[in-house]
């Protein structure tokens, strides 16, 4: 199947594109049958051969979404613009799966972090560390002064 699409030509950070007719299976920078025009987005310049584009479309060539929008802007074809960029479904599904996996990992890490604390805290309290209980006692001390002004 033939397709009319853009192929990038230009330096780094200076994009310019050729509008070409090629087989859909060919790589983007690969072989093409004919150059149909040029497009430079930084300078907002384009030169398209409208007659040749109409010829290839009449022969059954499909037009990429971006080229379709360029042709509508230049009034080579009369149609509505199409959405040129669509997020890939695999990417969205991967993000959802990744976020679910992250949630599961966080929950597992939290459970692991809490479990050793209870196991380590129990032997530490029984052996020698009474200061570990003092912060717990300090909290009630903070509450008792609050109660004392109420009684005074």
TIVO-2410 file (N, C-alpha, C; in nm, 3 decimals):
# residues 152
REC num residu      c1      c2      c3 atome chaine
REC   1      X   0.084  -0.117   0.000     N      A
REC   1      X   0.000   0.000   0.000    CA      A
REC   1      X   0.089   0.125   0.000     C      A
REC   2      X   0.051   0.222  -0.080     N      A
REC   2      X   0.127   0.347  -0.089    CA      A
REC   2      X   0.076   0.445   0.016     C      A
REC   3      X   0.168   0.525   0.066     N      A
REC   3      X   0.133   0.625   0.166    CA      A
REC   3      X   0.210   0.754   0.137     C      A
REC   4      X   0.141   0.866   0.160     N      A
REC   4      X   0.206   0.996   0.147    CA      A
REC   4      X   0.235   1.042   0.288     C      A
REC   5      X   0.363   1.059   0.319     N      A
REC   5      X   0.401   1.094   0.456    CA      A
REC   5      X   0.524   1.184   0.455     C      A
REC   6      X   0.561   1.228   0.576     N      A
REC   6      X   0.677   1.314   0.594    CA      A
REC   6      X   0.801   1.229   0.623     C      A
REC   7      X   0.913   1.272   0.571     N      A
REC   7      X   1.040   1.213   0.609    CA      A
REC   7      X   1.132   1.329   0.651     C      A
REC   8      X   1.196   1.314   0.762     N      A
REC   8      X   1.274   1.425   0.818    CA      A
REC   8      X   1.406   1.442   0.746     C      A
REC   9      X   1.434   1.565   0.712     N      A
REC   9      X   1.565   1.603   0.661    CA      A
REC   9      X   1.599   1.733   0.732     C      A
REC  10      X   1.715   1.747   0.780     N      A
REC  10      X   1.749   1.870   0.849    CA      A
REC  10      X   1.843   1.842   0.963     C      A
REC  11      X   1.900   1.950   1.013     N      A
REC  11      X   1.997   1.937   1.120    CA      A
REC  11      X   1.928   1.917   1.254     C      A
REC  12      X   2.009   1.894   1.354     N      A
REC  12      X   1.961   1.882   1.490    CA      A
REC  12      X   1.897   2.015   1.531     C      A
REC  13      X   1.781   2.009   1.589     N      A
REC  13      X   1.705   2.126   1.633    CA      A
REC  13      X   1.664   2.219   1.519     C      A
REC  14      X   1.677   2.175   1.396     N      A
REC  14      X   1.631   2.252   1.280    CA      A
REC  14      X   1.555   2.158   1.187     C      A
REC  15      X   1.435   2.117   1.226     N      A
REC  15      X   1.364   2.018   1.147    CA      A
REC  15      X   1.313   2.075   1.015     C      A
REC  16      X   1.324   1.996   0.913     N      A
REC  16      X   1.258   2.021   0.786    CA      A
REC  16      X   1.220   1.884   0.731     C      A
REC  17      X   1.114   1.881   0.656     N      A
REC  17      X   1.059   1.753   0.612    CA      A
REC  17      X   1.034   1.755   0.463     C      A
REC  18      X   1.042   1.637   0.403     N      A
REC  18      X   0.999   1.615   0.266    CA      A
REC  18      X   0.866   1.544   0.270     C      A
REC  19      X   0.778   1.580   0.180     N      A
REC  19      X   0.653   1.506   0.162    CA      A
REC  19      X   0.680   1.408   0.050     C      A
REC  20      X   0.673   1.278   0.081     N      A
REC  20      X   0.709   1.176  -0.017    CA      A
REC  20      X   0.599   1.070  -0.030     C      A
REC  21      X   0.603   1.000  -0.142     N      A
REC  21      X   0.518   0.883  -0.165    CA      A
REC  21      X   0.608   0.762  -0.150     C      A
REC  22      X   0.565   0.667  -0.066     N      A
REC  22      X   0.645   0.547  -0.043    CA      A
REC  22      X   0.555   0.432  -0.007     C      A
REC  23      X   0.612   0.314  -0.004     N      A
REC  23      X   0.540   0.198   0.046    CA      A
REC  23      X   0.526   0.211   0.197     C      A
REC  24      X   0.418   0.165   0.251     N      A
REC  24      X   0.396   0.177   0.395    CA      A
REC  24      X   0.499   0.098   0.474     C      A
REC  25      X   0.546  -0.013   0.418     N      A
REC  25      X   0.642  -0.099   0.489    CA      A
REC  25      X   0.784  -0.044   0.489     C      A
REC  26      X   0.813   0.053   0.401     N      A
REC  26      X   0.947   0.112   0.397    CA      A
REC  26      X   0.972   0.193   0.523     C      A
REC  27      X   1.099   0.204   0.562     N      A
REC  27      X   1.132   0.285   0.679    CA      A
REC  27      X   1.108   0.433   0.647     C      A
REC  28      X   1.100   0.512   0.751     N      A
REC  28      X   1.069   0.654   0.735    CA      A
REC  28      X   1.176   0.724   0.651     C      A
REC  29      X   1.301   0.689   0.673     N      A
REC  29      X   1.408   0.751   0.595    CA      A
REC  29      X   1.453   0.663   0.479     C      A
REC  30      X   1.372   0.567   0.444     N      A
REC  30      X   1.410   0.472   0.341    CA      A
REC  30      X   1.373   0.518   0.200     C      A
REC  31      X   1.355   0.420   0.112     N      A
REC  31      X   1.326   0.447  -0.028    CA      A
REC  31      X   1.189   0.514  -0.043     C      A
REC  32      X   1.178   0.597  -0.145     N      A
REC  32      X   1.050   0.658  -0.176    CA      A
REC  32      X   1.038   0.666  -0.328     C      A
REC  33      X   0.913   0.682  -0.375     N      A
REC  33      X   0.889   0.686  -0.519    CA      A
REC  33      X   0.904   0.827  -0.576     C      A
REC  34      X   0.855   0.925  -0.500     N      A
REC  34      X   0.858   1.061  -0.553    CA      A
REC  34      X   0.852   1.162  -0.438     C      A
REC  35      X   0.920   1.274  -0.455     N      A
REC  35      X   0.911   1.385  -0.360    CA      A
REC  35      X   0.797   1.476  -0.407     C      A
REC  36      X   0.702   1.501  -0.318     N      A
REC  36      X   0.585   1.580  -0.354    CA      A
REC  36      X   0.589   1.722  -0.297     C      A
REC  37      X   0.686   1.750  -0.213     N      A
REC  37      X   0.695   1.884  -0.157    CA      A
REC  37      X   0.786   1.889  -0.037     C      A
REC  38      X   0.790   2.006   0.025     N      A
REC  38      X   0.874   2.029   0.142    CA      A
REC  38      X   0.793   2.102   0.248     C      A
REC  39      X   0.832   2.083   0.375     N      A
REC  39      X   0.765   2.149   0.486    CA      A
REC  39      X   0.870   2.184   0.591     C      A
REC  40      X   0.875   2.312   0.629     N      A
REC  40      X   0.968   2.360   0.731    CA      A
REC  40      X   0.886   2.425   0.843     C      A
REC  41      X   0.864   2.356   0.954     N      A
REC  41      X   0.777   2.410   1.059    CA      A
REC  41      X   0.833   2.532   1.131     C      A
REC  42      X   0.964   2.544   1.145     N      A
REC  42      X   1.022   2.659   1.216    CA      A
REC  42      X   0.997   2.788   1.140     C      A
REC  43      X   1.007   2.782   1.009     N      A
REC  43      X   0.986   2.900   0.927    CA      A
REC  43      X   0.842   2.910   0.878     C      A
REC  44      X   0.764   2.809   0.909     N      A
REC  44      X   0.624   2.800   0.866    CA      A
REC  44      X   0.613   2.814   0.714     C      A
REC  45      X   0.702   2.742   0.646     N      A
REC  45      X   0.702   2.741   0.500    CA      A
REC  45      X   0.673   2.600   0.452     C      A
REC  46      X   0.597   2.593   0.344     N      A
REC  46      X   0.580   2.464   0.279    CA      A
REC  46      X   0.554   2.487   0.131     C      A
REC  47      X   0.601   2.394   0.054     N      A
REC  47      X   0.576   2.397  -0.090    CA      A
REC  47      X   0.531   2.257  -0.128     C      A
REC  48      X   0.408   2.248  -0.172     N      A
REC  48      X   0.350   2.119  -0.206    CA      A
REC  48      X   0.306   2.119  -0.352     C      A
REC  49      X   0.328   2.009  -0.420     N      A
REC  49      X   0.285   1.992  -0.559    CA      A
REC  49      X   0.145   1.932  -0.556     C      A
REC  50      X   0.045   2.019  -0.558     N      A
REC  50      X  -0.094   1.977  -0.542    CA      A
REC  50      X  -0.141   1.880  -0.648     C      A
REC  51      X  -0.100   1.901  -0.773     N      A
REC  51      X  -0.144   1.814  -0.882    CA      A
REC  51      X  -0.092   1.671  -0.863     C      A
REC  52      X   0.036   1.660  -0.827     N      A
REC  52      X   0.094   1.526  -0.808    CA      A
REC  52      X   0.034   1.458  -0.686     C      A
REC  53      X   0.004   1.536  -0.581     N      A
REC  53      X  -0.058   1.478  -0.461    CA      A
REC  53      X  -0.196   1.424  -0.496     C      A
REC  54      X  -0.274   1.501  -0.571     N      A
REC  54      X  -0.407   1.455  -0.612    CA      A
REC  54      X  -0.395   1.330  -0.701     C      A
REC  55      X  -0.295   1.328  -0.786     N      A
REC  55      X  -0.272   1.212  -0.873    CA      A
REC  55      X  -0.249   1.086  -0.788     C      A
REC  56      X  -0.159   1.095  -0.690     N      A
REC  56      X  -0.127   0.978  -0.608    CA      A
REC  56      X  -0.246   0.937  -0.522     C      A
REC  57      X  -0.322   1.034  -0.475     N      A
REC  57      X  -0.442   0.999  -0.397    CA      A
REC  57      X  -0.541   0.926  -0.487     C      A
REC  58      X  -0.553   0.970  -0.612     N      A
REC  58      X  -0.645   0.902  -0.705    CA      A
REC  58      X  -0.598   0.760  -0.736     C      A
REC  59      X  -0.468   0.735  -0.727     N      A
REC  59      X  -0.414   0.601  -0.749    CA      A
REC  59      X  -0.428   0.512  -0.625     C      A
REC  60      X  -0.478   0.567  -0.514     N      A
REC  60      X  -0.500   0.487  -0.394    CA      A
REC  60      X  -0.403   0.508  -0.281     C      A
REC  61      X  -0.318   0.608  -0.293     N      A
REC  61      X  -0.223   0.634  -0.185    CA      A
REC  61      X  -0.297   0.694  -0.065     C      A
REC  62      X  -0.266   0.644   0.053     N      A
REC  62      X  -0.324   0.696   0.176    CA      A
REC  62      X  -0.239   0.812   0.225     C      A
REC  63      X  -0.302   0.907   0.292     N      A
REC  63      X  -0.232   1.025   0.340    CA      A
REC  63      X  -0.220   1.015   0.492     C      A
REC  64      X  -0.100   1.041   0.546     N      A
REC  64      X  -0.083   1.040   0.691    CA      A
REC  64      X  -0.161   1.157   0.751     C      A
REC  65      X  -0.189   1.150   0.880     N      A
REC  65      X  -0.271   1.252   0.945    CA      A
REC  65      X  -0.207   1.390   0.937     C      A
REC  66      X  -0.078   1.399   0.961     N      A
REC  66      X  -0.010   1.528   0.958    CA      A
REC  66      X  -0.010   1.586   0.817     C      A
REC  67      X   0.017   1.503   0.719     N      A
REC  67      X   0.016   1.551   0.580    CA      A
REC  67      X  -0.125   1.591   0.541     C      A
REC  68      X  -0.225   1.516   0.586     N      A
REC  68      X  -0.365   1.551   0.560    CA      A
REC  68      X  -0.394   1.692   0.611     C      A
REC  69      X  -0.351   1.723   0.734     N      A
REC  69      X  -0.373   1.856   0.789    CA      A
REC  69      X  -0.298   1.964   0.711     C      A
REC  70      X  -0.178   1.933   0.663     N      A
REC  70      X  -0.104   2.028   0.579    CA      A
REC  70      X  -0.179   2.055   0.448     C      A
REC  71      X  -0.234   1.950   0.390     N      A
REC  71      X  -0.307   1.965   0.265    CA      A
REC  71      X  -0.436   2.045   0.285     C      A
REC  72      X  -0.499   2.028   0.398     N      A
REC  72      X  -0.619   2.106   0.429    CA      A
REC  72      X  -0.581   2.254   0.447     C      A
REC  73      X  -0.470   2.282   0.515     N      A
REC  73      X  -0.425   2.420   0.533    CA      A
REC  73      X  -0.395   2.487   0.399     C      A
REC  74      X  -0.332   2.413   0.310     N      A
REC  74      X  -0.296   2.468   0.179    CA      A
REC  74      X  -0.410   2.460   0.079     C      A
REC  75      X  -0.524   2.406   0.121     N      A
REC  75      X  -0.644   2.394   0.039    CA      A
REC  75      X  -0.620   2.311  -0.087     C      A
REC  76      X  -0.533   2.211  -0.073     N      A
REC  76      X  -0.512   2.114  -0.181    CA      A
REC  76      X  -0.629   2.017  -0.182     C      A
REC  77      X  -0.675   1.979  -0.064     N      A
REC  77      X  -0.794   1.897  -0.051    CA      A
REC  77      X  -0.894   1.969   0.039     C      A
REC  78      X  -1.021   1.939   0.018     N      A
REC  78      X  -1.125   2.000   0.100    CA      A
REC  78      X  -1.177   1.893   0.195     C      A
REC  79      X  -1.143   1.908   0.321     N      A
REC  79      X  -1.186   1.813   0.424    CA      A
REC  79      X  -1.163   1.878   0.560     C      A
REC  80      X  -1.211   1.811   0.662     N      A
REC  80      X  -1.188   1.859   0.798    CA      A
REC  80      X  -1.053   1.807   0.846     C      A
REC  81      X  -0.991   1.881   0.937     N      A
REC  81      X  -0.866   1.834   0.994    CA      A
REC  81      X  -0.892   1.713   1.083     C      A
REC  82      X  -0.789   1.633   1.098     N      A
REC  82      X  -0.799   1.515   1.183    CA      A
REC  82      X  -0.699   1.528   1.297     C      A
REC  83      X  -0.724   1.454   1.403     N      A
REC  83      X  -0.631   1.454   1.515    CA      A
REC  83      X  -0.507   1.377   1.474     C      A
REC  84      X  -0.394   1.445   1.471     N      A
REC  84      X  -0.272   1.386   1.417    CA      A
REC  84      X  -0.198   1.301   1.518     C      A
REC  85      X  -0.212   1.332   1.647     N      A
REC  85      X  -0.136   1.259   1.748    CA      A
REC  85      X  -0.232   1.187   1.840     C      A
REC  86      X  -0.209   1.059   1.856     N      A
REC  86      X  -0.290   0.977   1.946    CA      A
REC  86      X  -0.196   0.902   2.038     C      A
REC  87      X  -0.223   0.902   2.168     N      A
REC  87      X  -0.138   0.822   2.257    CA      A
REC  87      X  -0.158   0.675   2.228     C      A
REC  88      X  -0.052   0.600   2.240     N      A
REC  88      X  -0.061   0.457   2.212    CA      A
REC  88      X  -0.133   0.387   2.326     C      A
REC  89      X  -0.217   0.293   2.291     N      A
REC  89      X  -0.292   0.220   2.392    CA      A
REC  89      X  -0.200   0.140   2.481     C      A
REC  90      X  -0.098   0.081   2.423     N      A
REC  90      X  -0.004   0.002   2.502    CA      A
REC  90      X   0.062   0.089   2.608     C      A
REC  91      X   0.093   0.212   2.573     N      A
REC  91      X   0.158   0.302   2.667    CA      A
REC  91      X   0.065   0.332   2.784     C      A
REC  92      X  -0.062   0.358   2.755     N      A
REC  92      X  -0.157   0.387   2.862    CA      A
REC  92      X  -0.176   0.265   2.951     C      A
REC  93      X  -0.190   0.148   2.889     N      A
REC  93      X  -0.206   0.025   2.967    CA      A
REC  93      X  -0.082  -0.002   3.051     C      A
REC  94      X   0.033   0.023   2.994     N      A
REC  94      X   0.158   0.002   3.067    CA      A
REC  94      X   0.167   0.097   3.186     C      A
REC  95      X   0.123   0.221   3.166     N      A
REC  95      X   0.126   0.317   3.277    CA      A
REC  95      X   0.032   0.273   3.388     C      A
REC  96      X  -0.086   0.225   3.351     N      A
REC  96      X  -0.181   0.179   3.452    CA      A
REC  96      X  -0.125   0.058   3.526     C      A
REC  97      X  -0.069  -0.035   3.451     N      A
REC  97      X  -0.011  -0.154   3.514    CA      A
REC  97      X   0.106  -0.115   3.603     C      A
REC  98      X   0.186  -0.021   3.556     N      A
REC  98      X   0.301   0.023   3.633    CA      A
REC  98      X   0.257   0.092   3.761     C      A
REC  99      X   0.154   0.175   3.751     N      A
REC  99      X   0.108   0.244   3.872    CA      A
REC  99      X   0.048   0.144   3.971     C      A
REC 100      X  -0.023   0.042   3.919     N      A
REC 100      X  -0.076  -0.062   4.008    CA      A
REC 100      X   0.037  -0.140   4.073     C      A
REC 101      X   0.140  -0.169   3.996     N      A
REC 101      X   0.255  -0.241   4.050    CA      A
REC 101      X   0.326  -0.156   4.156     C      A
REC 102      X   0.337  -0.027   4.130     N      A
REC 102      X   0.400   0.061   4.228    CA      A
REC 102      X   0.320   0.065   4.358     C      A
REC 103      X   0.187   0.070   4.345     N      A
REC 103      X   0.103   0.069   4.464    CA      A
REC 103      X   0.121  -0.059   4.543     C      A
REC 104      X   0.126  -0.171   4.471     N      A
REC 104      X   0.144  -0.299   4.538    CA      A
REC 104      X   0.282  -0.305   4.607     C      A
REC 105      X   0.385  -0.254   4.538     N      A
REC 105      X   0.519  -0.253   4.598    CA      A
REC 105      X   0.524  -0.164   4.721     C      A
REC 106      X   0.458  -0.049   4.716     N      A
REC 106      X   0.456   0.040   4.831    CA      A
REC 106      X   0.383  -0.025   4.948     C      A
REC 107      X   0.272  -0.092   4.919     N      A
REC 107      X   0.197  -0.158   5.026    CA      A
REC 107      X   0.280  -0.271   5.086     C      A
REC 108      X   0.348  -0.347   5.002     N      A
REC 108      X   0.432  -0.456   5.051    CA      A
REC 108      X   0.550  -0.400   5.132     C      A
REC 109      X   0.609  -0.291   5.085     N      A
REC 109      X   0.720  -0.230   5.158    CA      A
REC 109      X   0.674  -0.176   5.293     C      A
REC 110      X   0.556  -0.119   5.295     N      A
REC 110      X   0.502  -0.067   5.421    CA      A
REC 110      X   0.474  -0.181   5.518     C      A
REC 111      X   0.420  -0.290   5.466     N      A
REC 111      X   0.393  -0.404   5.551    CA      A
REC 111      X   0.523  -0.464   5.605     C      A
REC 112      X   0.625  -0.473   5.520     N      A
REC 112      X   0.754  -0.526   5.565    CA      A
REC 112      X   0.818  -0.433   5.667     C      A
REC 113      X   0.803  -0.303   5.644     N      A
REC 113      X   0.864  -0.206   5.736    CA      A
REC 113      X   0.795  -0.211   5.873     C      A
REC 114      X   0.665  -0.231   5.875     N      A
REC 114      X   0.592  -0.237   6.001    CA      A
REC 114      X   0.616  -0.369   6.073     C      A
REC 115      X   0.624  -0.477   6.000     N      A
REC 115      X   0.641  -0.609   6.062    CA      A
REC 115      X   0.773  -0.619   6.138     C      A
REC 116      X   0.887  -0.580   6.084     N      A
REC 116      X   1.011  -0.588   6.162    CA      A
REC 116      X   1.009  -0.495   6.283     C      A
REC 117      X   0.944  -0.382   6.273     N      A
REC 117      X   0.939  -0.291   6.386    CA      A
REC 117      X   0.870  -0.357   6.505     C      A
REC 118      X   0.762  -0.426   6.480     N      A
REC 118      X   0.691  -0.491   6.590    CA      A
REC 118      X   0.772  -0.606   6.646     C      A
REC 119      X   0.841  -0.681   6.559     N      A
REC 119      X   0.923  -0.792   6.606    CA      A
REC 119      X   1.045  -0.742   6.682     C      A
REC 120      X   1.111  -0.637   6.631     N      A
REC 120      X   1.230  -0.584   6.695    CA      A
REC 120      X   1.194  -0.503   6.819     C      A
REC 121      X   1.082  -0.438   6.815     N      A
REC 121      X   1.045  -0.353   6.927    CA      A
REC 121      X   1.012  -0.437   7.051     C      A
REC 122      X   0.950  -0.551   7.031     N      A
REC 122      X   0.913  -0.635   7.145    CA      A
REC 122      X   1.038  -0.686   7.218     C      A
REC 123      X   1.138  -0.742   7.153     N      A
REC 123      X   1.256  -0.786   7.225    CA      A
REC 123      X   1.334  -0.669   7.285     C      A
REC 124      X   1.338  -0.557   7.219     N      A
REC 124      X   1.412  -0.442   7.269    CA      A
REC 124      X   1.349  -0.390   7.398     C      A
REC 125      X   1.219  -0.387   7.403     N      A
REC 125      X   1.151  -0.338   7.522    CA      A
REC 125      X   1.173  -0.432   7.640     C      A
REC 126      X   1.170  -0.562   7.612     N      A
REC 126      X   1.184  -0.658   7.720    CA      A
REC 126      X   1.326  -0.664   7.772     C      A
REC 127      X   1.425  -0.640   7.686     N      A
REC 127      X   1.564  -0.653   7.728    CA      A
REC 127      X   1.608  -0.535   7.813     C      A
REC 128      X   1.620  -0.419   7.752     N      A
REC 128      X   1.684  -0.312   7.825    CA      A
REC 128      X   1.634  -0.173   7.790     C      A
REC 129      X   1.565  -0.158   7.678     N      A
REC 129      X   1.533  -0.024   7.632    CA      A
REC 129      X   1.402   0.025   7.689     C      A
REC 130      X   1.406   0.083   7.800     N      A
REC 130      X   1.292   0.152   7.856    CA      A
REC 130      X   1.276   0.290   7.791     C      A
REC 131      X   1.384   0.355   7.741     N      A
REC 131      X   1.367   0.483   7.675    CA      A
REC 131      X   1.276   0.475   7.553     C      A
REC 132      X   1.264   0.359   7.493     N      A
REC 132      X   1.174   0.346   7.379    CA      A
REC 132      X   1.031   0.374   7.424     C      A
REC 133      X   0.999   0.346   7.548     N      A
REC 133      X   0.864   0.371   7.598    CA      A
REC 133      X   0.848   0.515   7.643     C      A
REC 134      X   0.953   0.585   7.672     N      A
REC 134      X   0.944   0.722   7.719    CA      A
REC 134      X   0.877   0.817   7.620     C      A
REC 135      X   0.905   0.808   7.488     N      A
REC 135      X   0.832   0.896   7.397    CA      A
REC 135      X   0.682   0.872   7.404     C      A
REC 136      X   0.644   0.748   7.428     N      A
REC 136      X   0.502   0.719   7.442    CA      A
REC 136      X   0.450   0.784   7.569     C      A
REC 137      X   0.531   0.787   7.676     N      A
REC 137      X   0.490   0.849   7.801    CA      A
REC 137      X   0.490   1.001   7.789     C      A
REC 138      X   0.575   1.056   7.703     N      A
REC 138      X   0.579   1.200   7.686    CA      A
REC 138      X   0.450   1.252   7.625     C      A
REC 139      X   0.391   1.176   7.537     N      A
REC 139      X   0.266   1.219   7.477    CA      A
REC 139      X   0.158   1.236   7.584     C      A
REC 140      X   0.140   1.141   7.677     N      A
REC 140      X   0.041   1.166   7.782    CA      A
REC 140      X   0.081   1.284   7.871     C      A
REC 141      X   0.212   1.307   7.891     N      A
REC 141      X   0.254   1.422   7.969    CA      A
REC 141      X   0.209   1.551   7.902     C      A
REC 142      X   0.212   1.554   7.771     N      A
REC 142      X   0.166   1.672   7.699    CA      A
REC 142      X   0.016   1.689   7.719     C      A
REC 143      X  -0.055   1.581   7.736     N      A
REC 143      X  -0.200   1.589   7.757    CA      A
REC 143      X  -0.231   1.631   7.900     C      A
REC 144      X  -0.153   1.587   7.997     N      A
REC 144      X  -0.183   1.619   8.136    CA      A
REC 144      X  -0.169   1.768   8.166     C      A
REC 145      X  -0.070   1.840   8.112     N      A
REC 145      X  -0.067   1.985   8.139    CA      A
REC 145      X  -0.189   2.054   8.077     C      A
REC 146      X  -0.239   1.999   7.968     N      A
REC 146      X  -0.357   2.058   7.909    CA      A
REC 146      X  -0.475   2.040   8.005     C      A
REC 147      X  -0.480   1.927   8.073     N      A
REC 147      X  -0.589   1.902   8.165    CA      A
REC 147      X  -0.574   1.986   8.292     C      A
REC 148      X  -0.452   2.010   8.339     N      A
REC 148      X  -0.429   2.086   8.460    CA      A
REC 148      X  -0.480   2.231   8.449     C      A
REC 149      X  -0.454   2.301   8.340     N      A
REC 149      X  -0.510   2.437   8.334    CA      A
REC 149      X  -0.663   2.437   8.336     C      A
REC 150      X  -0.720   2.331   8.288     N      A
REC 150      X  -0.865   2.325   8.290    CA      A
REC 150      X  -0.915   2.316   8.433     C      A
REC 151      X  -0.844   2.242   8.519     N      A
REC 151      X  -0.887   2.227   8.659    CA      A
REC 151      X  -0.853   2.350   8.741     C      A
REC 152      X  -0.757   2.425   8.707     N      A
REC 152      X  -0.717   2.542   8.785    CA      A
REC 152      X  -0.812   2.649   8.769     C      A
***
